Amino acid sequence: MFTLCMRLCNLDVQDLSVTTINQCIPLRELFQDLAPLLWNSFGTIAALLQEIVSIYPVLSPPNLTPIQSNRVCNALALLQCVASHPDTRMLFLNGMFSCDEFVWS
């Protein structure tokens, strides 16, 4: 599991990152500590956010392919896992509010 989280951070190899995200999805229910592992693995949350942000250019005009849609939905599902876990919920919310303040300041 730790190896999967480390592979998520490999932003230079986009296909590897996408494959890794797909491998993590079924583990959400099986591995109870997935959320803390994702949160505490260096660069993992940034990689998931990058996956989401990379979709923005194809939203207008709407040119989102099914593959791109699946990728962003899987990234969102992993972030939802982090946001709903009792050990990472407040860390996630505090981190997200910090991002909002930084972006809009």
Secondary structure, DSSP 8 states (H G I E B T S, - for coil): -HHHHHHHT-TT-HHHHHHHHHHHTTHHHH-TTHHHHHHHSTTHHHHHHHHHHTTGGGTTTT---HHHHHHHHHHHHHHHHHHHSTTTHHHHHHHHHHHHHHHH-
